Amino acid sequence: MYDRVEITVRAGDGGNGAVSFRREKFVPFGGPDGGDGGNGGNVVLKADTGITDLKMFRPHKVYKADNGDNGKGQKKHGKQGKDLILHVPVGTIAAGISGTAEDILAVDCVNNGQEEIIARGGRGGQGNVHFATSTNQAPRIAQKGEEGEERTLLLEMRLIADSGIIGFPNAGKSTLLSKITAATPKIANYPFTTLEPIPGVVTRGQKEFVVAEIPGLIEGAHLGKGLGHDFLRHVVRTRVLIHLIDGTSKSPVEDMIKVNNELLLYDPDLARKPQVVVINKIDVPGMEELLPDIKEEFHQAGIRVLFISAETGQGLPALIDETFSLLETAGKDIPALKNTPTAVFRPQPAKTKVSVTKDGDVFVLNVPALERLIAGGDTHSYEIRRQFQRHMEKYGAVKLLEKAGIQPGDIVRCGDYEFEW
């Protein structure tokens, strides 16, 4: 099972605004009519029950949405870029592993059909029709489209099941799953036979629940030993645990305590999940004499225990009934992933941020809106340079430069454009 993969997603860039003028016979003073560029497409995750793992993401590591089209004359807007929809299994989380603390991304796809935007497309640039004023009726500038967001993400599938069968290796988890569901896990008499979570459905009348065999763990699993986190991260999603214990072990009670300690050390909430404690392999010769002592040990620990033989089917109806009962009291909500960072929405400021810094002897003007204007026109044109100066005054950049101590002859840089003050 491919349940973890790293990918890079890039939303589409916005289209450029158009510089255009209406020129028609018998229509004087047509004026500017450059249309806006289309917005770039978003990259979207969509939870889909028809997808069982993340193997479709193995061959390709980069996924890109469509760019928006450029604006055109006659106030024609560019076409919006098409969104790229990535279908993922229900239970997939996407966490950003690049970017700043102010750009946190965390998406948890727990419902079928749920859609989450993981990279937003750039806005299209405005055409020159937006820059016409009473004193500038023929603007020759337009905005360049914004770049789309790019993120590197870790996609991780965490199995969503009503109950999970846990226990030490060779406790009989695969055999139990094969007896109570139609699942066909690999069964063999050696540790770590199962290397990935295997789900199945238990049906009784009109009721059913999903049960998953969780790969066996050993002491130190919370530190990554054995199957380590490959086991533990899937337990987080379950609502009820079936704790299967090998009855032929030297100390079944100690086995239970060791497994619960691993759950506690990984996440205290896991140790508090409702459990059905089950002693397996009661069909093994000599076990009948040991059952009273085992039952007494668990009784002294205040734990109700069931006895089954997964091999012969003895005690399985009682186990299923007990699991149904616990699931009814546990509720139907999917446990939240508290260790997953919360996505934070930070609205864009209403006013354009303007700042001035120095790079050696060069004054660097940081005004994204101006940078987009420069990118949308020919900076060698006197008309465009003149209009650029007007927008510098509009955004308050002139006052900031004077406050920073600029003198005639100094060099100013804004984006890729440099000019002499």
C-alpha positions as CSV (number, residue, x, y, z in Angstrom):
1,M,0.0,0.0,0.0
2,Y,1.3,3.4,-1.0
3,D,0.1,5.6,1.9
4,R,2.7,8.4,2.0
5,V,4.1,10.5,-0.9
6,E,5.7,13.8,-1.4
7,I,4.6,16.0,-4.3
8,T,4.9,19.6,-5.6
9,V,1.8,21.4,-6.8
10,R,1.7,24.7,-8.7
11,A,-1.4,26.7,-9.4
12,G,-1.9,28.5,-12.7
13,D,-0.6,32.0,-13.3
14,G,-3.0,34.8,-14.0
15,G,-3.3,36.1,-17.5
16,N,-1.9,39.6,-18.4
17,G,-4.2,42.6,-18.8
18,A,-4.3,44.0,-22.3
19,V,-3.3,47.4,-23.6
20,S,-5.8,48.2,-26.3
21,F,-7.7,51.2,-27.8
22,R,-11.0,51.3,-29.5
23,R,-10.5,52.3,-33.1
24,E,-13.6,52.2,-35.3
25,K,-14.7,54.3,-38.2
26,F,-17.1,57.1,-37.3
27,V,-16.4,56.5,-33.6
28,P,-14.2,59.3,-32.3
29,F,-12.6,59.3,-28.9
30,G,-12.9,55.5,-28.6
31,G,-10.6,55.3,-25.6
32,P,-9.0,52.3,-23.9
33,D,-10.7,49.0,-24.1
34,G,-8.1,46.5,-22.9
35,G,-9.7,43.5,-21.1
36,D,-8.5,41.8,-17.9
37,G,-6.5,38.6,-17.8
38,G,-8.2,35.4,-16.6
39,N,-7.4,34.0,-13.2
40,G,-5.1,31.0,-13.0
41,G,-6.5,27.6,-12.1
42,N,-6.4,26.2,-8.5
43,V,-5.0,22.8,-7.5
44,V,-7.7,21.0,-5.5
45,L,-7.7,17.8,-3.5
46,K,-10.9,15.7,-3.7
47,A,-11.7,12.8,-1.3
48,D,-12.9,9.8,-3.3
49,T,-14.0,6.5,-1.8
50,G,-13.1,4.8,-5.1
51,I,-9.4,5.5,-4.5
52,T,-7.7,3.1,-2.0
53,D,-4.1,4.4,-1.9
54,L,-1.7,7.0,-3.2
55,K,0.1,4.9,-5.8
56,M,-1.1,7.2,-8.7
57,F,1.2,9.9,-7.4
58,R,4.3,7.8,-7.5
59,P,5.3,8.2,-11.2
60,H,4.9,12.0,-11.2
61,K,6.0,14.5,-8.6
62,V,4.9,17.8,-10.0
63,Y,1.3,18.8,-10.8
64,K,0.3,22.1,-12.4
65,A,-3.0,23.7,-13.1
66,D,-3.8,25.7,-16.2
67,N,-2.8,29.4,-16.6
68,G,-5.4,32.1,-17.3
69,D,-5.5,33.5,-20.8
70,N,-4.4,37.1,-21.5
71,G,-7.0,39.9,-21.9
72,K,-7.9,41.2,-25.3
73,G,-9.2,44.3,-27.0
74,Q,-12.9,45.3,-26.9
75,K,-12.8,44.7,-23.1
76,K,-12.6,41.0,-23.6
77,H,-11.6,39.1,-20.5
78,G,-9.2,36.2,-20.7
79,K,-10.4,32.7,-20.1
80,Q,-10.1,31.4,-16.5
81,G,-7.5,28.6,-16.1
82,K,-9.0,25.2,-15.5
83,D,-8.6,23.8,-12.0
84,L,-6.5,20.7,-11.5
85,I,-8.4,18.2,-9.3
86,L,-6.3,15.5,-7.6
87,H,-8.4,12.5,-6.3
88,V,-7.2,11.1,-3.1
89,P,-8.5,8.4,-0.7
90,V,-10.8,9.4,2.1
91,G,-8.7,9.9,5.2
92,T,-5.8,11.7,3.4
93,I,-4.1,14.6,5.0
94,A,-2.0,17.1,3.1
95,A,0.6,19.1,5.1
96,G,2.9,21.7,3.7
97,I,6.6,21.0,4.1
98,S,7.9,24.2,2.6
99,G,7.1,27.8,3.0
100,T,7.0,30.2,6.0
101,A,5.2,29.9,9.3
102,E,2.7,32.4,7.9
103,D,1.9,30.2,5.0
104,I,0.7,27.1,6.9
105,L,-1.3,24.5,5.0
106,A,-3.1,21.6,6.6
107,V,-5.9,19.8,4.9
108,D,-7.8,16.8,6.3
109,C,-10.0,15.0,3.7
110,V,-12.4,12.9,5.9
111,N,-15.6,13.0,3.9
112,N,-16.4,11.5,0.5
113,G,-16.5,14.3,-2.1
114,Q,-14.8,16.9,0.1
115,E,-12.8,19.4,-1.9
116,E,-9.9,21.5,-0.5
117,I,-7.9,24.1,-2.4
118,I,-4.2,23.4,-1.7
119,A,-2.7,26.0,-4.2
120,R,-4.5,29.1,-5.3
121,G,-4.2,30.4,-8.9
122,G,-2.9,33.9,-9.5
123,R,-5.2,36.7,-10.2
124,G,-5.5,38.0,-13.7
125,G,-4.0,41.4,-14.5
126,Q,-6.2,44.4,-15.1
127,G,-6.4,45.9,-18.6
128,N,-5.6,49.5,-19.4
129,V,-9.3,50.4,-19.3
130,H,-8.9,50.4,-15.5
131,F,-6.2,53.1,-15.5
132,A,-8.0,55.8,-17.4
133,T,-8.5,59.0,-15.5
134,S,-9.6,62.5,-16.4
135,T,-5.9,63.5,-16.7
136,N,-4.8,60.3,-18.3
137,Q,-7.3,59.3,-20.9
138,A,-5.0,57.1,-22.9
139,P,-3.2,54.8,-20.4
140,R,-0.6,52.6,-22.0
141,I,-0.1,50.4,-19.0
142,A,-1.7,47.2,-17.8
143,Q,-1.1,44.7,-15.1
144,K,0.8,41.5,-15.5
145,G,-1.0,38.4,-14.0
146,E,0.0,37.2,-10.6
147,E,2.0,34.0,-10.3
148,G,0.1,31.0,-8.9
149,E,1.0,29.5,-5.6
150,E,3.6,26.6,-5.5
151,R,3.8,24.2,-2.6
152,T,5.7,21.1,-1.7
153,L,3.3,18.8,0.2
154,L,3.4,15.5,2.1
155,L,0.3,13.5,1.3
156,E,-0.4,10.9,4.0
157,M,-3.3,8.4,4.0
158,R,-4.6,7.5,7.4
159,L,-7.0,4.6,7.2
160,I,-10.5,5.4,8.3
161,A,-12.1,2.4,10.0
162,D,-14.7,1.9,12.8
163,S,-12.4,-0.5,14.6
164,G,-8.8,-1.6,14.5
165,I,-7.4,-5.0,15.5
166,I,-4.2,-4.4,17.4
167,G,-1.7,-6.6,19.2
168,F,1.8,-8.0,19.2
169,P,3.0,-9.9,16.1
170,N,1.6,-13.4,15.7
171,A,-1.3,-12.8,18.0
172,G,-3.6,-14.0,15.2
173,K,-4.9,-10.7,13.8
174,S,-4.9,-11.8,10.2
175,T,-6.7,-15.0,11.0
176,L,-9.4,-13.1,13.0
177,L,-9.9,-10.7,10.1
178,S,-10.3,-13.5,7.6
179,K,-12.9,-15.2,9.8
180,I,-15.2,-12.2,10.5
181,T,-14.9,-10.5,7.1
182,A,-14.4,-11.4,3.4
183,A,-10.8,-9.9,3.5
184,T,-8.0,-12.2,2.5
185,P,-4.8,-11.1,4.4
186,K,-1.6,-13.1,4.3
187,I,-1.5,-15.6,7.1
188,A,1.8,-17.2,8.2
189,N,3.5,-18.3,11.4
190,Y,6.2,-15.6,11.6
191,P,6.3,-12.0,12.9
192,F,5.3,-9.1,10.7
193,T,3.4,-11.2,8.2
194,T,1.2,-8.2,7.5
195,L,3.1,-5.1,6.4
196,E,0.2,-2.8,5.7
197,P,-3.3,-2.1,7.2
198,I,-5.9,-4.4,5.7
199,P,-9.6,-3.4,6.0
200,G,-12.7,-5.6,5.9
201,V,-16.4,-5.2,6.6
202,V,-18.3,-7.1,9.3
203,T,-22.0,-7.5,8.5
204,R,-24.8,-8.6,10.8
205,G,-28.4,-8.1,9.5
206,Q,-28.8,-4.5,8.5
207,K,-25.8,-3.3,10.6
208,E,-22.1,-3.3,9.6
209,F,-18.8,-1.9,10.6
210,V,-15.4,-1.5,9.0
211,V,-12.6,-3.3,10.8
212,A,-8.9,-3.0,9.9
213,E,-6.0,-5.2,10.8
214,I,-3.2,-2.9,12.0
215,P,0.3,-4.3,11.4
216,G,1.9,-5.7,14.6
217,L,4.1,-3.6,16.8
218,I,6.9,-4.2,19.3
219,E,8.2,-2.3,22.3
220,G,9.6,1.1,21.1
221,A,7.1,1.4,18.3
222,H,6.4,5.0,19.3
223,L,10.0,5.7,18.5
224,G,9.7,4.1,15.1
225,K,11.0,0.6,15.9
226,G,9.5,-2.3,14.1
227,L,6.7,-1.0,11.9
228,G,6.6,2.0,14.3
229,H,4.7,5.0,13.0
230,D,3.6,3.0,10.0
231,F,1.3,1.2,12.5
232,L,0.5,3.9,14.9
233,R,-0.7,6.7,12.5
234,H,-3.5,4.4,11.2
235,V,-4.8,3.7,14.7
236,V,-5.6,7.4,15.2
237,R,-8.6,7.2,12.8
238,T,-10.3,4.2,14.5
239,R,-13.1,4.7,17.0
240,V,-12.8,1.3,18.8
241,L,-9.9,-1.0,19.3
242,I,-10.0,-4.8,19.3
243,H,-7.0,-5.7,21.4
244,L,-6.0,-9.2,20.5
245,I,-3.6,-11.1,22.9
246,D,-1.9,-14.4,22.3
247,G,-3.2,-16.7,25.1
248,T,-0.1,-18.9,24.8
249,S,2.1,-16.0,25.9
250,K,4.0,-16.2,29.1
251,S,2.1,-13.2,30.5
252,P,-0.9,-12.0,28.5
253,V,-1.5,-9.2,31.0
254,E,2.0,-7.8,30.4
255,D,1.5,-8.0,26.7
256,M,-1.6,-5.9,27.0
257,I,0.2,-3.4,29.2
258,K,3.1,-3.1,26.8
259,V,0.9,-2.5,23.8
260,N,-1.1,0.1,25.7
261,N,2.1,1.9,26.8
262,E,3.1,2.3,23.1
263,L,-0.3,3.8,22.4
264,L,0.1,6.2,25.4
265,L,3.6,7.3,24.4
266,Y,2.6,8.0,20.8
267,D,-0.6,9.8,21.6
268,P,-2.4,9.8,25.0
269,D,-5.8,9.9,23.3
270,L,-5.1,6.5,21.7
271,A,-4.7,4.8,25.1
272,R,-8.2,6.2,26.0
273,K,-10.0,4.7,23.1
274,P,-12.6,2.0,24.0
275,Q,-11.1,-1.5,23.8
276,V,-12.4,-5.0,23.5
277,V,-9.7,-7.1,25.1
278,V,-9.6,-10.6,23.6
279,I,-7.6,-13.7,24.5
280,N,-6.9,-15.7,21.3
281,K,-5.8,-19.3,20.7
282,I,-7.9,-21.0,23.4
283,D,-8.1,-24.1,21.0
284,V,-4.3,-24.8,21.6
285,P,-3.8,-28.0,23.6
286,G,-3.2,-27.2,27.3
287,M,-5.0,-23.8,27.2
288,E,-8.1,-25.0,29.1
289,E,-6.1,-25.4,32.3
290,L,-4.6,-21.9,32.0
291,L,-7.9,-20.0,31.2
292,P,-9.0,-19.7,34.9
293,D,-5.7,-18.2,35.9
294,I,-5.7,-15.8,32.9
295,K,-9.3,-14.7,33.7
296,E,-8.4,-14.1,37.3
297,E,-5.4,-11.9,36.4
298,F,-7.4,-9.7,34.2
299,H,-10.3,-9.6,36.8
300,Q,-7.8,-8.3,39.4
301,A,-6.7,-5.7,36.9
302,G,-10.4,-4.6,36.5
303,I,-10.5,-5.6,32.9
304,R,-13.3,-7.6,31.2
305,V,-11.9,-10.1,28.8
306,L,-13.3,-12.3,26.0
307,F,-11.9,-15.7,25.0
308,I,-11.9,-16.8,21.4
309,S,-10.3,-19.1,18.9
310,A,-9.9,-17.2,15.6
311,E,-8.9,-20.5,14.0
312,T,-12.0,-22.5,14.9
313,G,-14.5,-19.5,15.3
314,Q,-15.2,-20.2,18.9
315,G,-16.3,-17.0,20.7
316,L,-16.4,-14.8,17.6
317,P,-20.2,-14.0,17.8
318,A,-19.7,-12.6,21.3
319,L,-16.7,-10.5,20.0
320,I,-18.8,-9.1,17.2
321,D,-21.7,-8.2,19.5
322,E,-19.3,-6.5,22.0
323,T,-17.7,-4.5,19.2
324,F,-21.2,-3.4,17.9
325,S,-22.1,-2.3,21.4
326,L,-19.0,-0.3,21.9
327,L,-19.3,1.4,18.5
328,E,-22.9,2.6,19.4
329,T,-21.7,4.3,22.5
330,A,-18.5,5.7,20.9
331,G,-20.4,7.9,18.4
332,K,-19.9,8.2,14.7
333,D,-17.6,11.2,14.5
334,I,-14.2,10.5,12.9
335,P,-11.5,11.4,15.4
336,A,-9.7,14.7,14.7
337,L,-6.0,14.8,14.1
338,K,-4.9,17.1,16.8
339,N,-1.2,16.8,15.8
340,T,-2.0,18.3,12.4
341,P,-1.4,22.0,12.3
342,T,-4.5,24.2,11.7
343,A,-4.7,26.1,8.4
344,V,-4.8,29.8,9.1
345,F,-6.7,32.3,6.9
346,R,-4.9,35.6,6.6
347,P,-6.9,38.1,4.5
348,Q,-5.0,40.4,2.1
349,P,-4.6,43.9,3.3
350,A,-7.0,46.5,1.8
351,K,-4.1,48.9,1.0
352,T,-1.0,48.1,-1.0
353,K,2.1,47.6,1.2
354,V,4.9,50.0,0.2
355,S,8.4,49.8,1.7
356,V,11.9,51.1,0.8
357,T,15.1,49.2,1.5
358,K,18.7,49.8,0.4
359,D,20.9,47.3,-1.5
360,G,24.3,49.0,-1.4
361,D,23.8,52.4,-3.1
362,V,20.5,51.3,-4.7
363,F,17.1,52.2,-3.3
364,V,14.9,49.2,-3.6
365,L,11.2,50.0,-3.9
366,N,8.9,47.2,-2.8
367,V,5.5,47.8,-4.2
368,P,3.9,44.6,-5.7
369,A,1.2,46.6,-7.6
370,L,3.9,48.8,-9.3
371,E,6.0,45.7,-10.2
372,R,3.0,44.2,-11.9
373,L,2.5,47.4,-13.9
374,I,6.1,47.6,-15.0
375,A,6.0,43.9,-16.1
376,G,2.9,44.7,-18.2
377,G,4.5,47.3,-20.4
378,D,7.6,48.6,-22.2
379,T,9.7,50.5,-19.7
380,H,11.7,52.1,-22.6
381,S,8.6,54.1,-23.6
382,Y,8.5,57.6,-22.3
383,E,4.7,57.5,-21.9
384,I,4.9,54.4,-19.7
385,R,7.7,55.9,-17.6
386,R,5.6,59.0,-17.1
387,Q,2.6,57.0,-16.0
388,F,4.7,54.9,-13.7
389,Q,5.8,58.1,-11.9
390,R,2.2,59.1,-11.4
391,H,1.5,55.7,-9.8
392,M,4.5,56.1,-7.5
393,E,2.9,59.3,-6.2
394,K,-0.5,57.5,-5.9
395,Y,1.0,54.7,-3.7
396,G,3.1,57.2,-1.6
397,A,6.4,55.8,-2.9
398,V,7.8,59.2,-3.6
399,K,7.4,60.4,0.0
400,L,9.0,57.2,1.3
401,L,12.0,57.5,-1.0
402,E,12.5,61.2,0.1
403,K,12.2,60.1,3.7
404,A,14.9,57.5,3.1
405,G,17.2,60.2,2.0
406,I,17.2,59.8,-1.8
407,Q,19.1,62.4,-3.8
408,P,19.0,63.4,-7.5
409,G,21.2,60.9,-9.5
410,D,20.6,58.0,-7.1
411,I,19.4,54.7,-8.6
412,V,16.0,53.2,-7.8
413,R,15.0,49.6,-8.4
414,C,11.4,48.3,-8.6
415,G,11.2,44.7,-9.6
416,D,13.4,44.3,-12.7
417,Y,13.2,48.0,-13.6
418,E,16.0,50.4,-12.6
419,F,15.9,54.2,-13.2
420,E,17.8,57.3,-12.1
421,W,16.1,59.6,-9.7
